[in-house]
Amino acid sequence: ALYHTEQVYIQSGTEKIPVTLAYRKDKFNSESAIFLYGYGAYGMTMKPYFMPQITSLMDRGIVYAIAHVRGGGYKGEEWHHAGAGINKAVSISDFTQVAESMKGYKNGLHPIFAIGGSAGGTLVSASLNKRPDLFSGAVLQVPFVDVVASMSDTSLPLTAQQYDEWGNPHLTSQLSIMRAYDPIRNLKIQDYPPVLTRVGLQDRRVPYWEGAKYIAKLSQMSQSSGPYLLYTDFKAGHASDRRQSLANQAREYSFLLTLDKLTKAEP
């Protein structure tokens, strides 16, 4: 009875983007932070389900939200294609629109902290480039952030099989689209929020150097003080076992909770 879940719809272009959220009713107020999770690729559906670790966030007054942007499969294969390949920018626009709208959820002024892993790291990091002002912090988990370089390297596993998802850099018309959303290529001199990036040294799907290159360049380009942190797991690959996963989540949630506390302490 203490907890509340609901789904809201945020207008983005011609579509309404479903957002599933949960929070503890007696802890919620007009300044409650929102942890906004995004994926939006490969037609995968990020179905809302009971995650006991989220309870620890809700008990601290956090709103946990999942943005079901185009590119994922939440509303079927057409929803996937609408945000994939040459349409990848659509999923990024969906995510930034959700972040902007959720800041004013229930007439409040909520700090937004973004979380994205793998392809979700593409979504979140590209959104930070587009609208850094919307976010108070972000966590990128084994993020795919050097899109053009990796998709141009056919020696990497699965590259040629994923042109439909990210675009084919060997086609001039698609290369220009890819360059326009590529997270590393679009880092620029502006104020970026604090970011924690986690990579796995044994990752064969998204090489660890992508996240390392990203956080190094972000640190150089940002006009804010960060922090911009890189956590490298020397034993992990792209996925983690249950024990590693819970430890990673605890670390990442602690990072965001600390930022939220600092945000609320500012005059």
PLY file of the C-alpha trace (Angstrom):
ply
format ascii 1.0
element vertex 267
property float x
property float y
property float z
element edge 266
property int vertex1
property int vertex2
end_header
0.00 0.00 0.00
2.99 2.34 0.43
4.06 2.11 -3.20
2.53 3.52 -6.36
3.03 2.55 -10.00
1.56 4.10 -13.10
2.15 4.66 -16.78
2.09 8.13 -18.31
2.37 9.16 -21.96
4.70 11.88 -23.18
4.15 13.50 -26.57
7.21 13.27 -28.85
6.60 14.33 -32.41
3.55 12.46 -33.65
3.77 9.69 -31.04
3.01 9.35 -27.35
5.89 7.65 -25.53
4.90 5.33 -22.67
6.77 5.90 -19.40
6.36 3.46 -16.53
7.19 4.80 -13.09
7.10 3.74 -9.46
7.61 5.54 -6.17
6.73 5.44 -2.50
3.72 7.66 -1.89
4.69 8.95 1.54
8.20 9.88 0.34
7.18 11.65 -2.85
7.31 15.43 -3.10
7.69 18.16 -5.73
11.50 17.83 -5.73
11.81 14.05 -5.72
14.59 12.91 -8.03
13.68 10.76 -10.99
16.00 7.95 -12.08
15.14 7.61 -15.77
16.17 4.36 -17.44
16.39 4.18 -21.22
17.18 1.54 -23.82
15.44 1.71 -27.20
17.26 -0.68 -29.57
17.09 -4.12 -31.21
13.35 -4.23 -30.73
13.84 -5.31 -27.12
10.98 -4.65 -24.75
12.01 -3.33 -21.34
8.98 -4.73 -19.57
8.29 -3.31 -16.12
8.70 -6.04 -13.54
9.31 -6.25 -9.81
12.94 -5.50 -9.02
13.62 -5.66 -5.26
16.67 -3.40 -5.56
14.41 -0.58 -6.78
12.63 -0.66 -3.42
15.79 0.72 -1.80
15.55 3.72 -4.11
11.85 4.30 -3.52
12.42 4.12 0.24
14.83 7.04 -0.20
12.24 9.10 -2.03
13.40 8.34 -5.58
11.00 7.94 -8.50
12.15 5.11 -10.78
11.01 5.48 -14.39
11.47 3.55 -17.64
11.13 5.41 -20.94
9.81 3.02 -23.63
11.21 5.02 -26.55
11.01 4.09 -30.21
13.75 1.72 -31.28
12.72 -0.72 -28.58
9.92 -3.21 -29.03
7.42 -1.99 -26.47
4.73 -1.44 -29.11
5.83 -3.97 -31.68
8.11 -4.20 -34.69
6.93 -0.93 -36.22
7.91 0.82 -32.97
11.37 -0.73 -33.32
11.92 0.35 -36.93
10.73 3.88 -36.14
13.84 4.40 -33.98
16.43 2.17 -35.65
19.08 2.65 -38.34
18.60 5.91 -40.20
15.83 6.73 -37.69
18.06 6.40 -34.61
17.79 10.13 -33.87
14.08 9.56 -33.21
14.77 7.45 -30.13
17.13 10.14 -28.83
14.50 12.83 -29.32
11.97 10.63 -27.53
14.26 10.28 -24.54
15.04 13.98 -24.24
11.35 14.83 -24.57
10.51 12.37 -21.80
13.23 13.86 -19.57
11.96 17.39 -20.18
8.35 16.47 -19.45
9.13 14.38 -16.38
10.98 17.30 -14.79
7.55 18.85 -14.30
5.76 15.65 -13.23
2.78 16.51 -11.00
3.70 20.21 -11.21
7.05 19.59 -9.52
10.63 20.47 -10.32
12.38 17.11 -10.37
16.08 16.53 -11.06
16.52 13.85 -13.74
19.26 11.23 -13.48
19.64 9.04 -16.56
20.74 5.40 -16.68
21.53 3.44 -19.84
23.47 0.29 -20.62
25.02 -0.97 -23.86
22.73 0.41 -26.61
20.99 2.34 -23.85
24.34 4.00 -23.27
24.15 5.29 -26.84
20.71 6.70 -26.13
21.68 8.42 -22.88
25.07 9.78 -23.99
23.58 11.13 -27.23
20.83 12.78 -25.17
23.46 14.39 -22.94
25.03 15.93 -26.04
21.70 17.22 -27.27
20.25 18.53 -23.99
22.78 18.40 -21.12
20.67 20.94 -19.22
17.92 18.35 -18.69
20.04 15.99 -16.61
21.59 16.26 -13.15
23.74 13.18 -13.65
24.04 9.96 -15.61
25.33 6.39 -15.42
26.52 4.64 -18.58
26.88 0.86 -18.28
29.20 -0.80 -20.86
28.06 1.92 -23.30
28.20 1.76 -27.09
29.44 5.31 -27.66
31.93 5.14 -30.55
29.33 4.11 -33.11
30.87 5.18 -36.42
34.32 3.79 -35.61
33.00 0.46 -34.39
30.47 0.03 -37.19
33.25 0.74 -39.70
35.40 -2.07 -38.31
34.12 -5.30 -39.85
36.68 -7.33 -37.86
34.59 -6.76 -34.73
31.97 -9.40 -33.88
28.45 -8.77 -35.21
29.29 -5.45 -36.92
28.02 -6.31 -40.41
24.89 -7.88 -38.92
23.90 -4.65 -37.19
23.74 -2.14 -40.04
19.94 -2.19 -39.84
20.14 -1.13 -36.20
22.79 1.61 -36.39
23.26 2.44 -40.07
25.85 1.39 -42.64
28.89 3.72 -42.54
29.98 2.48 -45.96
26.96 4.24 -47.50
27.57 7.99 -47.67
23.95 8.95 -47.00
23.80 6.78 -43.87
27.25 7.79 -42.65
26.16 11.42 -42.38
23.17 10.38 -40.26
25.37 8.25 -38.03
27.87 11.05 -37.54
25.05 13.35 -36.47
24.11 11.20 -33.45
27.42 9.43 -32.66
28.03 10.19 -28.94
31.82 10.61 -29.03
31.86 12.63 -32.26
29.26 15.06 -30.92
30.84 15.86 -27.60
31.39 19.61 -27.56
32.37 22.46 -25.30
29.37 22.92 -23.02
28.22 22.19 -19.47
27.78 18.46 -18.96
26.33 16.87 -15.81
28.39 14.39 -13.75
28.78 10.97 -15.40
29.90 7.55 -14.17
30.88 5.13 -16.95
31.40 1.43 -16.27
33.27 -0.87 -18.69
34.43 -4.49 -18.66
37.97 -5.31 -19.72
36.83 -8.66 -21.17
33.88 -7.17 -23.09
33.77 -8.59 -26.62
30.55 -6.86 -27.64
31.44 -3.28 -26.73
35.22 -2.94 -26.31
36.27 -1.34 -23.03
38.16 1.42 -24.83
34.93 2.97 -26.08
33.86 4.01 -22.59
37.44 5.01 -21.72
37.75 7.24 -24.79
34.35 8.74 -24.11
34.97 9.69 -20.49
38.43 11.11 -21.34
37.02 13.35 -24.07
34.02 14.32 -21.96
36.36 15.44 -19.18
38.26 17.62 -21.65
35.21 19.16 -23.32
32.93 19.81 -20.37
32.79 23.29 -18.90
31.46 21.89 -15.62
33.39 20.30 -12.79
31.82 16.85 -13.06
32.92 14.46 -11.68
33.47 12.29 -14.76
34.42 8.84 -13.56
35.47 5.60 -15.22
35.04 2.28 -13.45
36.79 -0.66 -15.13
35.97 -4.21 -14.06
39.05 -6.20 -15.04
37.25 -9.55 -14.81
33.88 -8.72 -16.38
32.67 -8.89 -19.95
29.57 -7.26 -21.41
27.26 -8.96 -18.92
27.72 -9.56 -15.22
26.68 -12.44 -12.99
24.06 -11.79 -10.32
26.57 -10.92 -7.60
28.50 -8.54 -9.88
25.27 -7.02 -11.15
23.99 -6.19 -7.67
27.37 -4.74 -6.67
27.41 -2.60 -9.82
23.89 -1.36 -9.19
24.73 -0.47 -5.60
27.77 1.50 -6.77
25.86 3.28 -9.51
22.85 4.09 -7.34
25.19 5.43 -4.64
26.80 7.72 -7.21
23.44 9.13 -8.29
22.09 9.39 -4.74
25.18 11.36 -3.73
24.63 13.75 -6.65
20.99 14.16 -5.68
21.97 14.99 -2.11
24.50 17.55 -3.35
21.92 19.07 -5.71
19.45 19.57 -2.86
22.18 21.06 -0.66
22.90 23.85 -3.16
21.41 27.25 -2.26
0 1
1 2
2 3
3 4
4 5
5 6
6 7
7 8
8 9
9 10
10 11
11 12
12 13
13 14
14 15
15 16
16 17
17 18
18 19
19 20
20 21
21 22
22 23
23 24
24 25
25 26
26 27
27 28
28 29
29 30
30 31
31 32
32 33
33 34
34 35
35 36
36 37
37 38
38 39
39 40
40 41
41 42
42 43
43 44
44 45
45 46
46 47
47 48
48 49
49 50
50 51
51 52
52 53
53 54
54 55
55 56
56 57
57 58
58 59
59 60
60 61
61 62
62 63
63 64
64 65
65 66
66 67
67 68
68 69
69 70
70 71
71 72
72 73
73 74
74 75
75 76
76 77
77 78
78 79
79 80
80 81
81 82
82 83
83 84
84 85
85 86
86 87
87 88
88 89
89 90
90 91
91 92
92 93
93 94
94 95
95 96
96 97
97 98
98 99
99 100
100 101
101 102
102 103
103 104
104 105
105 106
106 107
107 108
108 109
109 110
110 111
111 112
112 113
113 114
114 115
115 116
116 117
117 118
118 119
119 120
120 121
121 122
122 123
123 124
124 125
125 126
126 127
127 128
128 129
129 130
130 131
131 132
132 133
133 134
134 135
135 136
136 137
137 138
138 139
139 140
140 141
141 142
142 143
143 144
144 145
145 146
146 147
147 148
148 149
149 150
150 151
151 152
152 153
153 154
154 155
155 156
156 157
157 158
158 159
159 160
160 161
161 162
162 163
163 164
164 165
165 166
166 167
167 168
168 169
169 170
170 171
171 172
172 173
173 174
174 175
175 176
176 177
177 178
178 179
179 180
180 181
181 182
182 183
183 184
184 185
185 186
186 187
187 188
188 189
189 190
190 191
191 192
192 193
193 194
194 195
195 196
196 197
197 198
198 199
199 200
200 201
201 202
202 203
203 204
204 205
205 206
206 207
207 208
208 209
209 210
210 211
211 212
212 213
213 214
214 215
215 216
216 217
217 218
218 219
219 220
220 221
221 222
222 223
223 224
224 225
225 226
226 227
227 228
228 229
229 230
230 231
231 232
232 233
233 234
234 235
235 236
236 237
237 238
238 239
239 240
240 241
241 242
242 243
243 244
244 245
245 246
246 247
247 248
248 249
249 250
250 251
251 252
252 253
253 254
254 255
255 256
256 257
257 258
258 259
259 260
260 261
261 262
262 263
263 264
264 265
265 266
